[in-house]
Amino acid sequence: MNKIVIASNNPGKLRELGALLAPFDLEAVPQAALGVSEADEPHVTFIENALAKARHASAATGLPALADDSGICALALGGAPGVYSARYAGEPKSDARNNEKLVAELAKHADRRAFYYCVLVLVMRADDPHPLIAEGEWPGEIIATPRGDGGFGYDPHFFIAEFGRTAAELPAETKNHVSHRGKAMQVLAEKLRVRRG
C-alpha cells in the first residue's frame, strides 16, 4: 500500500490528515481529485459514518481508503452536536452559524465542557472484513467569544486549559500532536505497523 484515497472533501481535515500522513511514505489523494462524490452519512455514530465513507471511496477508486468522522460533543447537551457537527445549524454548512448555535445553546447551561472526538477508519478494499479503526478524544470547554484564526470548525471557541488557548490559537504542529485527530492517527499508525509486521 503506497497510495490511498482520503475520503473527505473538508479542506481543514485534508490539510491536517495530509500533515499527519506525511511521515508514512504514502501518496494520499483527496477523493475529489479522483472524481469521488461525498458518501451519505446516515448513521448516528461516528464509527458507522467513517466506515461508510471509507468503503464508498475505496469502492469508487479500487484503492485503500482512509476516512475520518469527527465532531464536537458538549456534555450539557447530551453529546450534541456530535455526528451533526458539520451541519448543526442546517444547510448550507457554515462554521460561523454552527458556532453561533452551539454558543447560544450552551448559554442556557453552567457546564461548558466539551470534547472533540475522532474516528479514523482505514480499509484496504471496499469489502475489507478487518478495517483498521482508531479513535481519539480531546477535552476542553466552549467559550462565548472566539479567539484565534487557525484551525477550522469550532476551534475558535474550543478552549484548552492546559495551553490557556483555543484550538484556533495553537500552532498547527502542536494541534496535530495533541488533538483528537492527532491522537487517533497515532493509534492508527501503531495498528498499521503491527499489521505490516
N, C-alpha and C positions, 0 to 999 in steps of 0.2 A: 504494500500500500504506500504509494508516494504521491498520489493525487486524490484529494477528497473534495466533495462539494459541501459548502456551508449552507444549510437550509434556513436562510434568513434573508430578508430584504431590508432589515433595520440597519441604517448606516452606523449607529453607535455600537451595536452588537458586532457588526462586521469588523469595525476598527479594533475593538477590544479582543475579539477572537483571533484576528489576524496577528496581533501582538503576542497573545498567549500561545499561539501555534508556532511562532517564529523559530523557537529552538528545536523543533521536531523534524526538520528536513522534509516537510510536506508541502506540496503545492496545494494551497487552499483556494478554491474557486467559488465565488459567490454564486448562488443558484440563478440569479438574474442574468449573469454572463453566459449561462448555458440555456437560457430560454425557459427556465422552470418557473411555473406560476406559484403563487403562495398556496400553501396547503390550508385546508379547513382546519379550524381549531375548535371542535365542538365539545370538547371534554371539560370536566370540572376540576381536573387535577393537572398539575404541571407535567408530570411524568407521561401521562397519556398523550397530551398535546405534543410534547417533544418527540415521542416515539412516532406519532403520526407524521410529523414534519420530516423526520429523518427518513422514514420509509418512502414518503412521497418523492423526496428529492433523489433518493437512490433509484427508485423505480423509473424515474424520468430520465436519468443520466447513465445508469449502469455503473455508477461509481459508489465507493463508500461515502457515507453522508454523516455529517455532524449537525445536530440540531440543538438549539438552546430554547428552553421555555423558562421564563423568569418573570418576576414581578415583585411588588411590594405588598406586604401584609401588615395591616395595623391591628394591634391586639384589641383595642377598644371597639373595633368594627368587626370583630369576629373573623379576622383574617382578610377582609376586603382591603383593597380591590382584588388582590390575589391574581387569578388567571385572567381577570378582566382589566389588568393594569393599563395596558396599551389603549384600551377603548373605554376607560372608566367614565368619561364624560360624553360618550357616544361618538358617532361618526360625523365628519371625518376625524381620524386620530389627531389629537393635539396635546402635546406635553403641557402647554400652558393651561389649557382648560382642565386637564386631568389633575394638575397640581392645585388649581383653584378649588376643585370639588373636594379633593382629599383634605385640604386645609379647612374648608368650610365644615365638612363632616366631623372633623376632629375638634373643632371649636366647641362642640357640644360636650366634650369629654375632658376630664383632667388627665387621663392617661394618653400620652403622645408616643408611646413606644411603638416601634415598628421594626420589621426586618425585611431585608431583601432576600429573596430565595431564588435559586437557580438549579435547574436540572439540565444536564448535558447528556445526550444520547448519541452514541456512535454505532452505526450499523455498517457491516462490511458489504451487505447486499440488501435489497428490499425485503427479502424473506428471511433475513438473518434470525435464527431462533435464539441467539445468545448475544443480544446487543450489550455494549458496554454502557453502563449507566452510572453517573456521578452527580452528587448534589452538594450545594454549599449554601450557608446562611451568613448574613451579615447584619448584626443588630445595630440599631440606632434609634433616633426619635425624629418626629416630624416637627419642624419649626415653621412658624407662620410666614416669616419674611425670608425670601430666597437669598442665598449667598453663593457667589462664585459663578463662573461662566464655563467651567469644564464639564465633562461628562454629558449625560443626557437623561431623559425621563424625569424621575423625581429627585435626581441628585442635588439640585439647589436647595431642596427642603429637607434633605436627609442628613441629620447632624450626628456625627460620631464623637462621643465624649472623649475617647482616648486620644484623639487628634485635636479636639477643640475646633473642628472644622466640619463643613458639609462635604459630601462626596464630590460636589462640583468645585470645591476649593483644593482638593488633593491633586498632586501631580499624577499624571496618567500611570507612571510606573508604580507609584505607591498604591493607587486604587487597584490596579491589576493584580497586585500581590495580596491585598487584604480583602478584596471584595468577594461577594457570593460567587461571582463568575470565576474569579481567580482561584478560590478555594476548590470549586468544582473541577476546574481544569487540572489542578494538582492531583486530585483523586483520580481523574480520568487518565492522566499521564502515567500514574503508578499502575493502574489496571492494564493499560496498554503495554507497559514494559513487561508485566507478568505474562500477558497473553502472548507476546512475541518471544518470550523466553530469553 
